[in-house]
Amino acid sequence: MSQALEKRLLEILEEELHIYQEIQAIKLMENQALLNFSVRGLEHSNSSMENWVQKATILEEERRDVAWQIAQGAQLECDGEPSLRQIAPVLARENRGRAELLAKKISSVCVDIGKLQFSNTNLIERSLNYVRELIEHLLHRLQLQAVAYNPSGALVSGKEVSPGLLDRRI
């Protein structure tokens, strides 16, 4: 029974690595779409991302269940869910090495995904700041005072316009 669980754990880790590599590729596509101002590219990356994140969530739940079963079979005392680090000592030697290698690869890919996400977030923020400044400049040239509604529904003007909705009728 334990061998079957260990084998399934390794299969899950390999599948997770594949999923995170796909997410990494999607983040790269998202980055290119942001640089190219491609709405279609962003829509495609967002829909792809939802699909892969859903798969990762399902697989992560299964990995937790398998890790829990391995921990119970080995009578390990764990606070909460057992981590790979906690169950690694009870895995067969060859399985332990493979699990550690896969965990390192997954960790590395996740770090890269985080870096790409940070970069993409910065691109979005810079773009939004540019649009805000452009609108402010255009309204200033037209000598119209920018008025907007802030999230609470109150009217605001000038630099306070972002993140509200612009209303030129006022």
Accessible surface in RSA format (square Angstrom, percent):
REM  Atomic radii and reference values for relative SASA: ProtOr
REM  Chains: A
REM  Algorithm: Lee & Richards
REM  Probe-radius: 1.40
REM  Slices: 20
REM RES _ NUM      All-atoms   Total-Side   Main-Chain    Non-polar    All polar
REM                ABS   REL    ABS   REL    ABS   REL    ABS   REL    ABS   REL
RES MET A   1   181.40  93.9 131.17  86.8  50.23 119.6 102.32  87.0  79.08 104.8
RES SER A   2    63.00  53.2  58.26  77.8   4.74  10.9  44.22  94.2  18.78  26.3
RES GLN A   3   111.58  62.4 108.46  79.3   3.13   7.4  61.30 130.5  50.28  38.1
RES ALA A   4    67.51  62.1  54.61  84.3  12.89  29.3  61.21  86.2   6.29  16.7
RES LEU A   5    24.87  13.9  24.52  17.5   0.35   0.9  24.87  17.5   0.00   0.0
RES GLU A   6     8.15   4.7   7.61   5.8   0.55   1.3   0.36   0.7   7.79   6.4
RES LYS A   7   131.44  64.1 129.72  79.6   1.72   4.1  75.22  67.7  56.23  59.9
RES ARG A   8    67.53  28.4  66.76  34.0   0.77   1.8  36.25  49.5  31.28  19.0
RES LEU A   9     0.49   0.3   0.49   0.4   0.00   0.0   0.49   0.3   0.00   0.0
RES LEU A  10    22.25  12.4  22.25  15.9   0.00   0.0  22.25  15.6   0.00   0.0
RES GLU A  11    62.10  35.7  61.50  46.5   0.60   1.4  28.38  54.9  33.72  27.5
RES ILE A  12     0.00   0.0   0.00   0.0   0.00   0.0   0.00   0.0   0.00   0.0
RES LEU A  13     1.64   0.9   1.64   1.2   0.00   0.0   1.64   1.2   0.00   0.0
RES GLU A  14    74.18  42.6  68.20  51.6   5.98  14.2  22.48  43.5  51.69  42.2
RES GLU A  15    75.15  43.1  71.00  53.7   4.15   9.9  36.84  71.3  38.30  31.3
RES GLU A  16     3.29   1.9   3.05   2.3   0.24   0.6   0.97   1.9   2.32   1.9
RES LEU A  17    19.40  10.8  19.40  13.9   0.00   0.0  19.40  13.6   0.00   0.0
RES HIS A  18    91.82  50.2  90.83  63.1   0.99   2.5  59.48  61.3  32.35  37.6
RES ILE A  19    10.94   6.2  10.94   8.1   0.00   0.0  10.94   7.9   0.00   0.0
RES TYR A  20    37.50  17.5  37.50  21.3   0.00   0.0  20.59  15.5  16.91  20.8
RES GLN A  21    82.83  46.3  77.62  56.7   5.21  12.4  21.53  45.8  61.30  46.5
RES GLU A  22    57.52  33.0  56.85  43.0   0.68   1.6   1.96   3.8  55.56  45.4
RES ILE A  23    10.82   6.2  10.82   8.1   0.00   0.0  10.82   7.8   0.00   0.0
RES GLN A  24    40.88  22.9  40.88  29.9   0.00   0.0   4.21   9.0  36.67  27.8
RES ALA A  25    45.97  42.3  43.11  66.5   2.86   6.5  44.55  62.7   1.42   3.8
RES ILE A  26     8.32   4.7   8.32   6.2   0.00   0.0   8.32   6.0   0.00   0.0
RES LYS A  27    21.97  10.7  21.97  13.5   0.00   0.0   8.41   7.6  13.57  14.5
RES LEU A  28    94.38  52.6  93.60  67.0   0.78   2.0  93.87  65.9   0.51   1.4
RES MET A  29    78.52  40.7  71.46  47.3   7.06  16.8  41.63  35.4  36.89  48.9
RES GLU A  30    18.36  10.5  18.36  13.9   0.00   0.0   2.71   5.2  15.65  12.8
RES ASN A  31    20.42  14.1  20.42  19.7   0.00   0.0   2.01   4.8  18.41  17.8
RES GLN A  32    97.81  54.7  97.81  71.5   0.00   0.0  40.43  86.0  57.38  43.5
RES ALA A  33     6.37   5.9   2.67   4.1   3.70   8.4   5.79   8.2   0.58   1.5
RES LEU A  34    26.21  14.6  17.28  12.4   8.93  22.5  18.40  12.9   7.81  21.0
RES LEU A  35    92.05  51.3  71.70  51.3  20.35  51.1  74.34  52.2  17.70  47.6
RES ASN A  36    99.84  68.9  75.72  73.2  24.12  58.1  20.25  48.7  79.59  76.9
RES PHE A  37   168.09  84.1 140.84  87.2  27.24  70.9 148.62  90.1  19.47  55.7
RES SER A  38    37.35  31.6  30.01  40.0   7.34  16.9  23.58  50.2  13.77  19.3
RES VAL A  39   101.15  66.6  97.68  88.4   3.47   8.4  97.68  84.9   3.47   9.4
RES ARG A  40   204.21  85.7 198.93 101.4   5.29  12.6  71.95  98.3 132.27  80.2
RES GLY A  41    23.12  28.5   0.00   N/A  23.12  28.5  21.32  58.5   1.80   4.0
RES LEU A  42    47.23  26.3  47.23  33.8   0.00   0.0  47.23  33.2   0.00   0.0
RES GLU A  43   107.60  61.8 100.85  76.3   6.74  16.1  42.62  82.4  64.98  53.1
RES HIS A  44   105.19  57.5  99.64  69.3   5.55  14.2  67.42  69.5  37.77  43.9
RES SER A  45     0.29   0.2   0.00   0.0   0.29   0.7   0.14   0.3   0.14   0.2
RES ASN A  46    75.25  51.9  74.45  71.9   0.80   1.9  18.44  44.4  56.81  54.9
RES SER A  47    66.47  56.2  56.67  75.6   9.80  22.6  45.44  96.8  21.03  29.5
RES SER A  48    23.38  19.8  17.55  23.4   5.83  13.4  11.30  24.1  12.09  16.9
RES MET A  49    29.93  15.5  29.93  19.8   0.00   0.0  25.76  21.9   4.17   5.5
RES GLU A  50   127.27  73.1 117.92  89.2   9.35  22.3  47.02  91.0  80.25  65.5
RES ASN A  51    69.58  48.0  64.74  62.6   4.84  11.6  20.35  49.0  49.23  47.6
RES TRP A  52    43.62  17.5  43.62  21.1   0.00   0.0  31.12  16.6  12.50  20.3
RES VAL A  53    69.43  45.7  69.33  62.8   0.10   0.2  69.42  60.3   0.01   0.0
RES GLN A  54   114.17  63.8 108.91  79.6   5.27  12.5  28.11  59.8  86.06  65.3
RES LYS A  55    89.14  43.5  84.69  52.0   4.45  10.6  54.18  48.8  34.97  37.2
RES ALA A  56     8.28   7.6   8.22  12.7   0.06   0.1   8.27  11.6   0.01   0.0
RES THR A  57    68.23  48.5  64.66  65.6   3.57   8.5  50.86  68.3  17.37  26.3
RES ILE A  58   111.22  63.3 109.54  81.6   1.68   4.0 109.61  78.9   1.62   4.4
RES LEU A  59    12.63   7.0  12.62   9.0   0.01   0.0  12.62   8.9   0.01   0.0
RES GLU A  60    46.62  26.8  46.62  35.3   0.00   0.0   4.97   9.6  41.65  34.0
RES GLU A  61    94.86  54.5  93.15  70.5   1.71   4.1  27.74  53.7  67.11  54.8
RES GLU A  62    59.93  34.4  56.86  43.0   3.07   7.3  26.36  51.0  33.57  27.4
RES ARG A  63    47.59  20.0  47.59  24.3   0.00   0.0   1.72   2.4  45.86  27.8
RES ARG A  64    94.43  39.6  91.17  46.5   3.27   7.8  22.16  30.3  72.28  43.8
RES ASP A  65    84.78  59.4  82.32  81.9   2.46   5.8  16.45  38.7  68.33  68.1
RES VAL A  66     9.09   6.0   9.09   8.2   0.00   0.0   9.09   7.9   0.00   0.0
RES ALA A  67     2.78   2.6   2.78   4.3   0.00   0.0   2.78   3.9   0.00   0.0
RES TRP A  68   108.13  43.4 108.13  52.3   0.00   0.0  95.14  50.7  12.99  21.1
RES GLN A  69    77.42  43.3  72.23  52.8   5.19  12.3  23.39  49.8  54.03  41.0
RES ILE A  70     7.99   4.5   3.31   2.5   4.68  11.3   6.43   4.6   1.56   4.2
RES ALA A  71     1.61   1.5   1.60   2.5   0.00   0.0   1.61   2.3   0.00   0.0
RES GLN A  72   104.64  58.5  88.21  64.5  16.43  39.1  35.22  75.0  69.42  52.7
RES GLY A  73    67.06  82.7   0.00   N/A  67.06  82.7  38.95 106.9  28.11  63.0
RES ALA A  74    42.62  39.2  12.20  18.8  30.42  69.2  23.51  33.1  19.11  50.6
RES GLN A  75   158.64  88.7 131.96  96.4  26.68  63.5  42.65  90.8 115.99  88.0
RES LEU A  76    59.17  33.0  40.95  29.3  18.22  45.8  42.17  29.6  17.00  45.8
RES GLU A  77   172.83  99.2 141.89 107.3  30.93  73.7  60.50 117.0 112.33  91.7
RES CYS A  78    26.91  20.4   2.31   2.6  24.60  57.8   2.90   7.3  24.01  25.9
RES ASP A  79   146.71 102.8 121.33 120.8  25.38  60.0  41.74  98.2 104.96 104.7
RES GLY A  80    57.16  70.5   0.00   N/A  57.16  70.5  43.71 119.9  13.46  30.1
RES GLU A  81    93.14  53.5  73.38  55.5  19.77  47.1  37.97  73.4  55.18  45.0
RES PRO A  82     5.78   4.2   0.39   0.4   5.39  19.6   0.39   0.3   5.39  33.5
RES SER A  83    51.44  43.5  44.27  59.1   7.17  16.5  46.62  99.3   4.83   6.8
RES LEU A  84    40.11  22.3  34.68  24.8   5.43  13.7  34.90  24.5   5.21  14.0
RES ARG A  85   213.11  89.5 195.77  99.8  17.34  41.3  77.24 105.6 135.87  82.3
RES GLN A  86    80.68  45.1  67.68  49.5  13.00  30.9  33.86  72.1  46.82  35.5
RES ILE A  87     0.00   0.0   0.00   0.0   0.00   0.0   0.00   0.0   0.00   0.0
RES ALA A  88    11.72  10.8  11.72  18.1   0.00   0.0  11.72  16.5   0.00   0.0
RES PRO A  89    90.94  66.3  69.73  63.6  21.21  77.1  73.29  60.5  17.65 109.7
RES VAL A  90    55.23  36.3  28.12  25.5  27.10  65.3  34.62  30.1  20.61  55.9
RES LEU A  91     5.60   3.1   1.45   1.0   4.15  10.4   1.50   1.1   4.10  11.0
RES ALA A  92    30.21  27.8  16.73  25.8  13.48  30.7  29.51  41.6   0.70   1.9
RES ARG A  93   196.90  82.7 186.61  95.1  10.30  24.5  59.65  81.5 137.26  83.2
RES GLU A  94   121.80  69.9 103.87  78.6  17.93  42.7  68.32 132.1  53.48  43.7
RES ASN A  95    19.73  13.6  19.73  19.1   0.00   0.0   0.22   0.5  19.51  18.9
RES ARG A  96    77.97  32.7  77.97  39.7   0.00   0.0  18.37  25.1  59.60  36.1
RES GLY A  97    38.79  47.8   0.00   N/A  38.79  47.8  32.31  88.7   6.48  14.5
RES ARG A  98    89.44  37.6  83.82  42.7   5.62  13.4  38.10  52.1  51.34  31.1
RES ALA A  99     4.55   4.2   3.79   5.9   0.75   1.7   4.18   5.9   0.37   1.0
RES GLU A 100    81.32  46.7  77.65  58.7   3.68   8.8  29.50  57.1  51.83  42.3
RES LEU A 101    82.56  46.0  80.00  57.2   2.56   6.4  81.83  57.5   0.73   2.0
RES LEU A 102     1.09   0.6   1.09   0.8   0.00   0.0   1.09   0.8   0.00   0.0
RES ALA A 103    32.26  29.7  25.33  39.1   6.92  15.8  27.85  39.2   4.41  11.7
RES LYS A 104   148.60  72.5 140.02  85.9   8.58  20.4  87.42  78.7  61.18  65.2
RES LYS A 105    90.98  44.4  86.89  53.3   4.09   9.7  51.02  45.9  39.96  42.6
RES ILE A 106    22.10  12.6  22.10  16.5   0.00   0.0  22.10  15.9   0.00   0.0
RES SER A 107    62.73  53.0  56.07  74.8   6.67  15.4  29.98  63.8  32.75  45.9
RES SER A 108    62.94  53.2  55.27  73.8   7.66  17.7  31.16  66.3  31.78  44.5
RES VAL A 109    15.78  10.4  15.78  14.3   0.00   0.0  15.78  13.7   0.00   0.0
RES CYS A 110    51.34  38.8  42.71  47.6   8.62  20.3  24.59  62.3  26.74  28.8
RES VAL A 111    82.48  54.3  74.87  67.8   7.62  18.3  81.44  70.8   1.04   2.8
RES ASP A 112    51.10  35.8  49.98  49.7   1.12   2.6   8.72  20.5  42.37  42.3
RES ILE A 113    24.74  14.1  24.74  18.4   0.00   0.0  24.74  17.8   0.00   0.0
RES GLY A 114    37.84  46.7   0.00   N/A  37.84  46.7  32.03  87.9   5.81  13.0
RES LYS A 115   134.97  65.8 125.61  77.1   9.36  22.3  81.66  73.5  53.31  56.8
RES LEU A 116    29.52  16.4  28.81  20.6   0.71   1.8  29.47  20.7   0.06   0.2
RES GLN A 117    76.56  42.8  76.56  56.0   0.00   0.0  37.81  80.5  38.75  29.4
RES PHE A 118   140.81  70.4 136.41  84.5   4.39  11.4 140.42  85.1   0.39   1.1
RES SER A 119    43.99  37.2  39.45  52.7   4.54  10.5  23.53  50.1  20.46  28.7
RES ASN A 120     0.74   0.5   0.74   0.7   0.00   0.0   0.74   1.8   0.00   0.0
RES THR A 121    59.70  42.5  59.14  60.0   0.55   1.3  50.92  68.4   8.78  13.3
RES ASN A 122    58.56  40.4  57.84  55.9   0.73   1.8  13.94  33.5  44.62  43.1
RES LEU A 123    24.31  13.5  23.61  16.9   0.70   1.7  23.83  16.7   0.48   1.3
RES ILE A 124    75.06  42.7  73.91  55.1   1.16   2.8  75.04  54.0   0.02   0.1
RES GLU A 125    81.25  46.6  81.25  61.5   0.00   0.0  29.17  56.4  52.08  42.5
RES ARG A 126   159.59  67.0 152.94  78.0   6.65  15.8  62.62  85.6  96.97  58.8
RES SER A 127    48.35  40.9  41.67  55.6   6.68  15.4  29.60  63.0  18.75  26.3
RES LEU A 128    75.60  42.1  75.23  53.8   0.37   0.9  75.42  53.0   0.18   0.5
RES ASN A 129    67.75  46.7  66.83  64.6   0.92   2.2  15.45  37.2  52.30  50.5
RES TYR A 130   143.29  66.9 139.23  79.2   4.06  10.6 106.24  79.8  37.05  45.7
RES VAL A 131    71.19  46.8  71.19  64.4   0.00   0.0  71.19  61.9   0.00   0.0
RES ARG A 132    86.31  36.2  78.74  40.1   7.56  18.0  39.60  54.1  46.70  28.3
RES GLU A 133   115.20  66.1 108.80  82.3   6.41  15.3  38.20  73.9  77.00  62.9
RES LEU A 134    71.86  40.0  67.55  48.3   4.31  10.8  71.28  50.1   0.58   1.6
RES ILE A 135    51.44  29.3  50.98  38.0   0.46   1.1  51.44  37.0   0.00   0.0
RES GLU A 136    52.79  30.3  51.96  39.3   0.84   2.0  20.42  39.5  32.37  26.4
RES HIS A 137    98.61  53.9  93.66  65.1   4.95  12.7  65.65  67.7  32.96  38.4
RES LEU A 138    78.32  43.6  78.32  56.0   0.00   0.0  78.32  55.0   0.00   0.0
RES LEU A 139     5.90   3.3   5.90   4.2   0.00   0.0   5.90   4.1   0.00   0.0
RES HIS A 140   138.55  75.7 129.42  90.0   9.13  23.3  82.38  84.9  56.17  65.4
RES ARG A 141   172.53  72.4 141.43  72.1  31.10  74.1  31.84  43.5 140.68  85.3
RES LEU A 142   117.48  65.4  95.65  68.4  21.82  54.9  99.53  69.9  17.95  48.3
RES GLN A 143   160.57  89.8 127.80  93.4  32.77  78.0  39.12  83.3 121.45  92.1
RES LEU A 144    88.11  49.1  80.49  57.6   7.62  19.2  82.48  57.9   5.63  15.2
RES GLN A 145   127.18  71.1 107.06  78.2  20.12  47.9  40.30  85.8  86.88  65.9
RES ALA A 146     7.32   6.7   2.03   3.1   5.29  12.0   4.61   6.5   2.71   7.2
RES VAL A 147    16.67  11.0  16.10  14.6   0.57   1.4  16.10  14.0   0.57   1.6
RES ALA A 148     0.00   0.0   0.00   0.0   0.00   0.0   0.00   0.0   0.00   0.0
RES TYR A 149    83.54  39.0  80.80  46.0   2.73   7.1  56.83  42.7  26.70  32.9
RES ASN A 150    40.36  27.8  35.29  34.1   5.06  12.2   8.75  21.1  31.61  30.6
RES PRO A 151   119.22  86.9  74.46  67.9  44.76 162.7  87.81  72.5  31.40 195.2
RES SER A 152    98.44  83.2  53.86  71.9  44.58 102.7  58.17 123.9  40.27  56.4
RES GLY A 153    48.92  60.3   0.00   N/A  48.92  60.3  29.57  81.1  19.35  43.3
RES ALA A 154    51.62  47.5  41.59  64.2  10.04  22.8  50.84  71.6   0.78   2.1
RES LEU A 155    98.41  54.8  72.28  51.7  26.13  65.7  72.41  50.9  26.00  70.0
RES VAL A 156    21.67  14.3  13.91  12.6   7.77  18.7  21.67  18.8   0.00   0.0
RES SER A 157    38.54  32.6  33.00  44.0   5.54  12.8   8.17  17.4  30.38  42.6
RES GLY A 158    20.39  25.2   0.00   N/A  20.39  25.2  20.15  55.3   0.24   0.5
RES LYS A 159   170.49  83.2 144.25  88.5  26.24  62.5 109.40  98.5  61.09  65.1
RES GLU A 160   114.63  65.8 100.85  76.3  13.78  32.8  44.19  85.5  70.44  57.5
RES VAL A 161    22.15  14.6  21.98  19.9   0.16   0.4  21.98  19.1   0.16   0.4
RES SER A 162    37.85  32.0  24.73  33.0  13.12  30.2   7.59  16.2  30.26  42.4
RES PRO A 163   102.40  74.6  73.31  66.8  29.09 105.7  79.81  65.9  22.59 140.4
RES GLY A 164    20.69  25.5   0.00   N/A  20.69  25.5   3.26   8.9  17.44  39.1
RES LEU A 165   135.89  75.7 134.29  96.1   1.60   4.0 135.87  95.4   0.02   0.1
RES LEU A 166    62.04  34.6  30.00  21.5  32.05  80.6  30.00  21.1  32.05  86.2
RES ASP A 167    13.07   9.2   9.10   9.1   3.97   9.4   8.07  19.0   5.00   5.0
RES ARG A 168   152.99  64.2 125.42  63.9  27.57  65.6  49.61  67.8 103.38  62.7
RES ARG A 169   217.29  91.2 177.95  90.7  39.35  93.7  87.67 119.8 129.63  78.6
RES ILE A 170   107.34  61.1  61.83  46.1  45.51 109.7  87.99  63.4  19.34  52.5
END  Absolute sums over single chains surface
CHAIN  1 A    11563.3       9995.7       1567.7       6516.7       5046.6
END  Absolute sums over all chains
TOTAL         11563.3       9995.7       1567.7       6516.7       5046.6
